[in-house]
Amino acid sequence: MKSKLHFKLGLLCVVLSFMLAAPALGQVKDDSMERFKQRRMEIIKQLKLDPEKEKAALAVDDKYSGPRKEIVAALKKNQEELQKVLAAPKPDEAKVKELVSAINNGMDSLFNSFRSQRDEEMAQMSPIDQGKYLIELSQWREEMFKAKPAPKKKKRSK
């Protein structure tokens, strides 16, 4: 029972690590998502799964990419609107609360999308293949951290 919990926590850490390594949600660029998609596809192909399972695992991305783009677009819109509302001399507290809730819900939906995709991909794999897949994703995440310079902090005006 504990090993299942540790395994699930490890998976959760990998997904969260990827999300932290990705650019800020409002700034996600198609090329970074496309590179992530390509890298995952390469890893799945390297595992040399049964052809039907490989095809099913690769098709999972198509299932989630459309809704995920909509989620990211909605998040970006809500973040921009929140910035405008907060820039007012006296921000409308109800509007801020509404936008914060919408952003939190969007982030939850995005996280759940990645989690569901991972679960469906891994359902096509043996435990050994699952381990290899997670190690490869983790190594790729580390490469992303090393390659990407730390973002510059913006000065806040008071």
C-alpha positions as CSV (number, residue, x, y, z in Angstrom):
1,M,0.0,0.0,0.0
2,K,2.8,2.4,0.9
3,S,4.6,1.6,-2.3
4,K,1.5,2.6,-4.3
5,L,1.3,5.8,-2.4
6,H,5.0,6.6,-3.0
7,F,4.6,5.7,-6.7
8,K,1.7,8.1,-7.0
9,L,3.5,10.8,-5.1
10,G,6.4,10.4,-7.4
11,L,4.2,10.7,-10.5
12,L,2.6,13.8,-9.0
13,C,6.0,15.3,-8.4
14,V,7.0,14.8,-12.0
15,V,3.9,16.4,-13.3
16,L,4.3,19.4,-11.0
17,S,7.9,19.7,-11.8
18,F,7.1,19.9,-15.5
19,M,4.5,22.6,-14.8
20,L,7.0,24.6,-12.8
21,A,9.6,24.2,-15.6
22,A,7.1,25.4,-18.2
23,P,6.8,29.2,-18.7
24,A,4.3,31.1,-16.7
25,L,0.8,30.0,-17.7
26,G,-0.1,33.2,-19.4
27,Q,3.1,33.1,-21.4
28,V,3.0,29.5,-22.6
29,K,4.2,29.4,-26.2
30,D,3.2,26.9,-28.7
31,D,6.8,25.9,-29.4
32,S,7.5,24.9,-25.8
33,M,4.3,22.8,-25.7
34,E,5.1,21.3,-29.1
35,R,8.7,20.4,-27.9
36,F,7.2,18.8,-24.8
37,K,4.8,16.8,-27.0
38,Q,7.6,15.8,-29.4
39,R,9.8,14.7,-26.5
40,R,7.1,12.6,-25.0
41,M,6.4,11.0,-28.3
42,E,10.1,10.1,-28.7
43,I,10.2,8.6,-25.2
44,I,7.1,6.5,-25.9
45,K,8.6,5.3,-29.2
46,Q,11.9,4.4,-27.4
47,L,10.0,2.2,-25.0
48,K,9.2,-0.1,-28.0
49,L,5.7,-0.9,-26.7
50,D,3.3,-3.2,-28.5
51,P,2.2,-1.3,-31.7
52,E,-1.4,-1.0,-30.6
53,K,-0.4,0.3,-27.1
54,E,2.1,2.7,-28.6
55,K,-0.5,4.0,-31.0
56,A,-3.0,4.4,-28.1
57,A,-0.4,6.1,-25.9
58,L,0.5,8.6,-28.7
59,A,-3.1,9.3,-29.4
60,V,-3.7,10.4,-25.8
61,D,-2.0,13.7,-26.5
62,D,-4.5,14.6,-29.2
63,K,-7.3,14.0,-26.8
64,Y,-6.0,16.5,-24.3
65,S,-4.2,19.1,-26.4
66,G,-7.3,20.9,-27.7
67,P,-9.0,21.3,-24.3
68,R,-5.7,22.3,-22.8
69,K,-5.2,25.1,-25.3
70,E,-8.6,26.4,-24.4
71,I,-7.8,26.3,-20.7
72,V,-4.5,28.2,-21.2
73,A,-6.3,30.8,-23.4
74,A,-8.9,31.3,-20.7
75,L,-6.2,31.6,-18.0
76,K,-4.4,34.2,-20.1
77,K,-7.5,36.2,-20.6
78,N,-8.4,36.0,-16.9
79,Q,-4.9,37.0,-15.9
80,E,-4.9,40.0,-18.2
81,E,-8.3,41.1,-16.9
82,L,-7.2,40.7,-13.3
83,Q,-4.1,42.9,-14.0
84,K,-6.4,45.6,-15.4
85,V,-8.8,45.4,-12.5
86,L,-5.9,45.5,-10.0
87,A,-4.4,48.5,-11.8
88,A,-7.5,50.6,-10.9
89,P,-7.1,53.1,-8.1
90,K,-9.8,51.2,-6.1
91,P,-10.0,47.6,-7.5
92,D,-13.5,46.1,-7.4
93,E,-13.1,43.4,-4.7
94,A,-16.0,41.3,-6.1
95,K,-14.5,41.3,-9.6
96,V,-11.0,40.4,-8.2
97,K,-12.5,37.5,-6.2
98,E,-14.4,36.3,-9.3
99,L,-11.2,36.4,-11.4
100,V,-9.0,34.7,-8.7
101,S,-11.6,31.9,-8.5
102,A,-11.6,31.5,-12.3
103,I,-7.8,31.4,-12.4
104,N,-7.6,28.9,-9.6
105,N,-10.2,26.7,-11.4
106,G,-8.4,27.0,-14.6
107,M,-5.1,26.0,-13.0
108,D,-6.8,23.0,-11.4
109,S,-8.3,22.0,-14.8
110,L,-4.9,22.3,-16.4
111,F,-3.3,20.2,-13.7
112,N,-6.0,17.6,-13.9
113,S,-5.5,17.5,-17.7
114,F,-1.9,16.7,-17.3
115,R,-2.6,14.1,-14.6
116,S,-5.3,12.4,-16.7
117,Q,-3.1,12.3,-19.8
118,R,-0.2,10.8,-17.8
119,D,-2.5,8.2,-16.3
120,E,-3.9,7.2,-19.7
121,E,-0.4,7.1,-21.3
122,M,0.9,5.0,-18.5
123,A,-2.1,2.6,-18.6
124,Q,-0.6,1.4,-21.9
125,M,2.7,0.5,-20.3
126,S,4.1,-2.2,-18.1
127,P,5.5,-1.2,-14.7
128,I,9.1,-1.3,-16.1
129,D,8.1,0.9,-19.1
130,Q,6.3,3.3,-16.7
131,G,9.5,3.6,-14.7
132,K,11.6,4.2,-17.8
133,Y,9.1,6.8,-19.0
134,L,9.2,8.7,-15.7
135,I,13.0,8.7,-15.6
136,E,13.2,10.0,-19.1
137,L,10.7,12.8,-18.4
138,S,12.5,13.7,-15.2
139,Q,15.8,13.9,-17.0
140,W,14.3,16.0,-19.7
141,R,12.8,18.3,-17.0
142,E,16.3,18.7,-15.5
143,E,17.7,19.6,-18.9
144,M,15.0,22.3,-19.3
145,F,15.9,23.8,-15.9
146,K,19.6,23.9,-16.9
147,A,18.9,25.4,-20.3
148,K,16.5,28.1,-19.2
149,P,17.9,31.2,-17.4
150,A,16.1,32.4,-14.4
151,P,13.4,34.9,-15.2
152,K,14.1,38.5,-14.3
153,K,11.9,39.9,-11.6
154,K,9.9,43.0,-12.4
155,K,10.0,45.9,-10.1
156,R,6.7,46.5,-8.5
157,S,5.3,50.0,-8.4
158,K,3.6,51.1,-5.2
